[in-house]
Amino acid sequence: RNYPRRYATFARLAGATADDGATPATDSLDVWDLIAGHTSVSPRTEWAQTPLGENATRAEHGGDACYVRYPHKLLVGRIAQNGWPGQIHPNLTVAWDSFSDYLECPPPGCLFDVVSDPSERFDLAATMPDLA
C-alpha cells in the first residue's frame, strides 16, 4: 500500500512533521502544494510500482514491473489492460476488452516519454537504450 508514501502529506495537514522520530523512516514526501494547486511540479520524480497495484497478481492480470523517472516510464513484462479504446468509450467505434489486451515488454522493457507521448504509443527503448 502507499500509506507510507502519503505520510508526510498527512502529517503536514495534521500540523505535525514526518521526521519527528515517532515513526520509522519512509521515502514519504509532502505533496500537498501539488494537490492544492500551489505548484505544478511534484517533489517526487521517480518511483517503482506494479502496473495494477500491490494486490494484483501476475497470474491473474500479467505485468511485472513499472519504474518511472520523470518524464520516462519503463515497463517490463506482460502488461495487461494495454490498449486504446474509441474516442468516447464505451461506444461502437472500437470493440475493446481491456483484460485481453496485453503489451509484451521483454527485457530491457518498453520505454515511454509520458510528457510527449501521454498515451504511451511510441516505445523508445531501441532509440534510448541507456535509459531502458
Secondary structure, 3 states (H helix, E strand, C coil): CCHHHHHHHHHHHCCCCCCCCCCCCCCCCCCHHHHCCCCCCCCCCEEEECCCCCCCCHHHHCCCEEEEECCEEEEEEEECCCCCCCCCCCCCCCCCCHHHCCEEEEEEEEEEECCCCCCCCCCCCCCCCCCC
